[in-house]
Amino acid sequence: MGLMMNTKTKIQLSVMMFLEFFVWGAWFVTMWRYLNRLNFDGTQIGAAYSTTGWAAIISPFFVGMIADRFFSAQKVMAVLHLLGALLMSWTATITEPILFFWVLLAYTVCYMPTLALSNSISFAQMTNPETEFPPIRVLGTIGWITAGLLVGFMPKGIFGLDTIEDTNIPMWIAAGASLLLAVYSLFLPNTPPKTTGQQIRVSDILGLKSLGLLKDRSFAVFILCSLLICIPLSFYYQSANGFLGEIGLKNPAAKMTLGQVSEFFFMLMMPFLIARLGIKKMMLLAMGAWVLRYVFFAFGNTQSMLTTSYLYLGILLHGICYDFFFVSGQIYVDKKAPSDIRAGAQGFIAFVTLGLGMIIGNLINGFITRRYSTSTHIDNLNAITHNWQTIWLFPAAMAIAVFILFALSFSDKISAKNPTDGR
């Protein structure tokens, strides 16, 4: 076994992770409020949020067929974040829905591959990723939290505004951070291409070999439910900030960082809980938490201390919703898949959830939000308000249906010897 990373490398990688997720957290959470102020309708906002899903589908091709074969990872990071800074700056100036979608899609196609590249750069410097990676990756969560606090509590005197959450300023902040990360990437440890001279097939990139696992009934149920639960899941990422702002909760972007704080603490509890509860119960807890979160949002408001507490409880459930679902699912796939297709199977589940599931969810969310919106005039200005109680009950009902299907159909028992694996 090689030597552990030195302190300098740990700091380099930690700063990289901080900036990587700061960039995403700066613009993504508050975009709903900004686009709503521009009078984009629900379907147009849903289309804008779906760009990350489309990019999640496209990015494996880029990383697998270009970055991994021809260029050092840190140089690709630098170029993509430079392009990202330019495209995000352009996006911040656009007020027309169709052009906004296409330019934002170009941006996300540049950004999403950097998530995998940042992991590749980190793993290349490690001899024991199981213990060395988590303390570095958690800086990404801290970066997201910092972005939310900065956007939510930006001093009024700087821009002369009560809040910048419904403006394009968060996009300019993201563009500036992306430019900083582009320059910083050039000073990261060298990570040369891993597969120079090797043939790479599309089936390997998308993990299509793992389709054979669908012959197993429980694995097929797991994939189906993972796809379906991402539909209600997307409602939170797309609409929660706009909802909280519209009903009068102050500094919602900053307060939503409580969800990432919750995520951090529940992540620490994961090994203990999985050992005692198992995969199925953990994922059912996650699905149940999604139901409860949306019920809290449906009946929460700022009119009393009790109903305001519902909003905070809905935010704090994020740790259970995210960690128990995604992390438990990744562990299940790792145990279920034969060793030779394990990496591809992880890529396949990411394709199903972060790609297809989130795209479908964003578009359905946009349709429902538009269906239950009303155009009003406030102070001689056009404004759009929403029937949020009805909107949130839709994903609650979807999550209940997936919960029941998963509870009745899935078994997390894995045979001691998988016939397709030598273990």
N, C-alpha and C positions, 0 to 999 in steps of 0.2 A: 504494500500500500504506500502511495506517495505521501509527501508532506502535506499538512493542512495548509489552507490559504493563509498568507500573511495579512497583517492588519491593513496595509495599504490597499490590497485587492478587495478585502471585505468592505472597506469604506467606499471604494470606487463602485462596486456593484450595488451597494445600498443606496448611494446617491442616484445611480441609474434607475433603480426601481422606484424611488421616490418621485423622480421627475416623470417617469413613464406613466404612472397612474395619476399624478397631478395634472398632466395634460388632459387626460380623459375626464377626470372628475370636474375640471374647471368649466367645461361647456355642456356636458351631456345632461346633467341633472336639471339645469335651469332652461334648457332650450325650449321646452313646452311653453313656458310663460312668455318668452320672447316671441315665439311664432304666433301664439294666441294674440299678443298685442298687435302683431302685424296683420291680424285678421285672417291667418291661415285657418282653414276649417279642419275638423278632426281627421279626415282622411289624408289631408296634406301633411298634417303633423305626424300621423302614423307612418306615412311614406318616408318622411325625414328620419324618423327613428329606425325604420327598417334598414337603413343603409349599413348599420353595423352588422346586421344579420347577413346581408348580401356580401359584405366584405369578409365576414367570417367564413363564408363558403369559398370565396375567391382566394383568400390569403394562403391556404395550404398549397395551392398550385404555385404561387409565387415563391414561397419559402422552399418548397420541395423541389421545384424544377429549375429555379434560377439561383436563389441565395445559397442553398446548400451545395451547389455544384460549381459556381464560378467565382464568388466573391467572399471576402472575409465578412463575418457577421457584423462587426462593429462599423465597417464602412457602409454596408447596406443600411444599418440603423441611421447613420449620419445623413445619407442621401434621402431616405424616406421621411425623416423628421424635418429636413429642410424643405422638401416638397410639401409636407404637411403644413408647415408654417405658412407657406405661400398660399396654399389652397384654403386654409382656415381664415387667413386674412381676407381673401376674396369672398368666402362665404359670409363673413361678417358684414359685407357691404350689400348683399343681395336681399331684395324684398319681394321677388317674384317666385312663386312656389315651384314651378317646374325647373327653372335654372338653379334654384337653391338645392333641390333634390340632387341634381346631377353633379354639382360641384361638391356637395357634402359627400356624395358617394365616392367621388374621386379622392376626397380627403380620407375617408374611412378605409378605402382600399390601400392607401399609404400607411395608415396608422395600425390597422389590425395585425399585419404581419410582424410589427415590432414587438407585439406581446410574446410571440414565439421566439423571436430573435433575442429578446432580453433574457429569456429562460435559457436559450442555447449558450449565450455568452457566459451566464452564471454557471451552468453545469460544466462547461468546459474547464473551469478553473477549480473544480471541486473533486476531491477524492472520496468524500462521504456525503453525497447530496441529502440523504435522509436527515442528517443533523445540521449540515451547513446551510442548506437552502432556506428552511423556514424563517430563521432570523433575518435573512436578507429580503425575502419576499414580503415579510410583514411591513417593510418600509414602503411598499406599494400601497398598502391599506392606509398607512399614515399619510402618504402623499395625497390620496383621495380625500381623506379627512381634512387635511390642510387646505386643499382647494375649496372645499365646501365652506370652511370657516372663513376663508379669505373673501369669497364671493358673498357669503351671507352677512358678514360683519364689516365689509369695506367701509372705511370712515366716510361719512356723508360729505365732509369738506373737500374730499379729493375731486369728486365729480359734481357736487352740488345736487345729489339725488338722494331720496329716502332709501332707495334700494337699486342695485344694478342687476338684480335677478331677471328683470323683464326687459333688459337691454342687450345689445350686442357686445358689451364690454367683456363678459366672460369669454367670448370667442377670441377677442383680442388678447386676453390673458393667456388662453390656451396656445395661441399662435406664438406669443413671445416665449412661453415655456418650451414649445416645440423647437424653436430656433436655438434656444440655450442647450437643449438636449442634443440637437444636431451637432453643435460644436463640441460638446462634452463627449459624445460618442467616439470622436476621433482619438480620444486619449484613453479609451477603455483597453483592457488587455486584448491582444491579438487573438482572434478566433477564426482560423482559416476554414475554408469549405470542407465539409466532412465527406462528401461523396464524389470527389473529383474522379472522373473516368468511369463511374458506375452508371449502369442503366437504371433509370427511375421510371416506373410505370404509374399511370394515373390511378390504377387500382390500389397501389401501395400508398399513395398520398391520401386518398379518401378512406383508406381502411376497408375497402370493399371485400377483402378476404374474410373479414369478420362477419359478413352476411351469413356465412355458414352457421354461425352461432344461433341464428334465428330459428333453426330447426328445434332448438330447445324452447319449450313452451314458456317457461318462466323468463328466459332472456328476451323472448319476443314481447312478452307483457311488459317487461322493464323498459324496452326501447319505445313501445307504444305509449306507455304512461309518461315516460320522460319527454316525449314529443308533446303530448297533450298538456302536461302541467306547465310547460313553458308558455302556453297561450295565456293563462291567467297571470303567470309570473311577469310577463311583459307589461301588464297594466301598471305595476308599481314603478318600474323604471321609466316608463313613458309619461305617466300622468300624475304621480304622487306630488311632485313639486308644484305643478300647476294647480292641483286641487288644494293643497295646503295654503298656497298664496291667495287663491280666489276666495277661500272662506275666511281669510283674515289672520292666519297665523304669521307672526312676524319672523323674518329671517328664516324661511323654511329650508333653504339650502344648508345653512349652518346646522339647523336642528336635525336634518336628515342624516348628518354625520354620526348621530347616535347609533344609527343602523350599522355603520362600519365598526364602531366601538363594540357593539354587541357581537358582530361577526368575529372580531379579534378574540374576545373572551370565550365564545362558544367553540372557536377553533382549538383553543387550548384544552377544552374538555372532550374533544372528539375521541381521542384514543381510549379514554376511560369509559365513555358512553357506548361506543361501538362494541367493545369487549363484553359489555353486560347486556346490551339490548339487541345487538345484531343489526344487519343491514335493513331488513324489512321494517322493523319498528322505527328505526331512525328515519327512514324515508316517509313512513306514515306520519311521524311527528312533524316532518317538514311540510307535508301536504296539509295536515290539519292546521299548522301555523298559518299557511296561506289563507285558508278559510277564515280563521279567526282574525287575521290582519284586515281582510277586506270587510268583514262585519264591523270591526272597530271603525274603519274609515267610513262605512256607510252611515253609521249612527254617531260619528264624532263631529264636533263643531267647536267653535270658540265661544259659545254662549254661556257656558258654565264650567266650573272646575272639573266636574265629573266627565262631561263630554269632551273637554280638552284633553283629559288624561287618556281617553280612547285613542286620540291621535298619536300621543307619545308611545302608548303600548303597541300600536300598529307599526311604528317605526322600529321600536326595540326588538320586535319579533324577527327582524331581518337576519340576525345571526342564526336562528333556528331554520328559517326559510332557506337561506343560501347554503350554509355549511352542511346541514343535515341532508340536503338533497344532492348538491353537486359533489361534495367530498365523499359521501357514502356511495353514490353512484360510481364514482371513479374507482373506489376500492373494490366494489362488486365486479366491475368490468375487469380489473386487474386479476382478481381471483378466478373469474370465469373463463377468460380467454387463454388459450394455449400460449406458451412463452414466445413462439415465433411470430404471433400476430398481435401481441399485447399492445404494442405502440400504435398499430393500425386501428385496433379496437377503440383505444382512447380517442383517436382522431375521428372515428366514426360517430361516437357518442357526442363529441363536440359539434360535429357537422349537423347531427339531428337536433340538438338542443339549442346551441348558440346561433346556429344557422337557420334551419327550417322552422324550428319551433318559435324562435323569436320573431322571424319575419311574419309568420302567420298571425302570431299574437299582436304584433304592432299594427297590422292591417285591420284585424278585427277590432282592436281597441279604438283605432281611428274611426271606424265606421260607427261603433256604438257611441263614442264621444260626440260625433257629429249628429247622430240621431237624437241625442238628448241634450242638445245645446239650443240656446235661444239668443237671438240678436236683439240687443237693447241699445238705447241711447242714454248715455250718462254725461251730463255737462256738455251737451251738443256733440259728443263723440260716440262713434259706434263701439260697442263692446259686446262680447260674447260671454254669456253665463251658462252654467251647466247644471243639470239635475244629478248631482254627484251621488246621492244615495242610490238611485237606480243604477247608475253606471257601475258602482262598486259591487252591487249585488250580482251582476253578471259574472265577474271572475270568481266570486265566492261560490256561486252555483257550479261553475266549471270545475273548481278545485274539489268540491264535494263529490262530483261525479267521478273524477279521476281517483280520489281517495278510495271510494267504494270499489271501483274496478281493480285497483292495485291490491286492496286488502283481500278481496275474494279470489284473485287469480295468480298472485305472485308468491313464489317460494324462494327463499334465499339459501336453501340447502344446496351445497355444492358437494358432489360426490368426491370421495377420498381420492379416486383416480379417474381423471377425465380421459375418456377413450381417445381424444385427439391430442393429448399431452402426455408426456412421459413422467409427469409428477406422480 
